[in-house]
Amino acid sequence: MRHGGEVRELASASIELENYEGRIERLRAGEDGQEIIRFSLWREGSRLPCPLELTEKELVTLLQAALRSGALSQGFYRMLRSDVEI
């Protein structure tokens, strides 16, 4: 989903992936200021226009970092927890 207008980062978390960086970012986007979550792949400070591909272990590590940094909220954690036994 693309959101037009200004995009402002509210919080982010990242992990190192060899020569790349995987990120989860909480952003305020669009004219209505909606908060969105972006999963992205970065290299040398630039976001790459390709998908972020992770192993399950890397995904868990990134999700943990995102919860600690506020890129993913405790509300997200509660919603996830209500659907799966964590």
N, C-alpha and C positions, 0 to 999 in steps of 0.2 A: 504494500500500500504506500503510495506517495502522498506526502502532505506538502502543499504549496506554502509559500510565504517563508517567514523567518523560522529557523530552527535553532533552539538554544539548549545546550547541554546542562542538565541538572545534576547528574551524577554518572559515574562510569566505573567499570571494573575491567581489568584485562589480565590475560595470562600470556606468557611467552610460548610460541610455537615455532621452534627452530629459528628461521630468519623472519618470522612474522609475529604479529600480535593479534590475538583474538579478543574482541571487546563486546561487552554488553553496556549499552548507554541508555539512560533515562533522559528523554528529550521533551522539551515543550515545543510544539510545532503548530503551524497553521495560524490562521487568523483568529480561531477560537481558543488558542492556547492549550489544546488537548495534549496530555502527556502520552507519549508513545515509548516503546522499547525497541531499540535497534541492536541487532546482532551483526557484527561487522569484522572484516579482516583488514589489518593494517600492515604496512611495511614502510619503514623509514619515515614515519610521521604522516603518511598519506593513506586514506581509506581506499581500498581496492574495490573495483566493480565486479567482484566475484563472490560466490557464497562462502560463508564460514563453515568449514567442515572439521568436525571434532570427533575424537574417540569418546566413548562414554565417560572414561576417566577424566579427560580434558573438560568435557561438558560439566561434570559434577564440580570440578575445581573452579571453573568459571562461574557457575551458579553460586557456589559458596562465597566467592569473592564479591559477586554482585549483591548478595544479601548483606554482607558486611559493610559494603560501601554505600548502600542505599540506592543503587541502580535498580535493584528489585526490592520491593517493599515487604514488610512483614505481612501485609494484606495478601500479597502474591503467595507468600509461603503458606498462609492459612488456607487460601483457596486450593493450592496444590495438595496440601496435607489432607483436606477434606475429601479429595478424590482418591488418594493413594495412602497406604499406611506407611508413614515415615517415622 
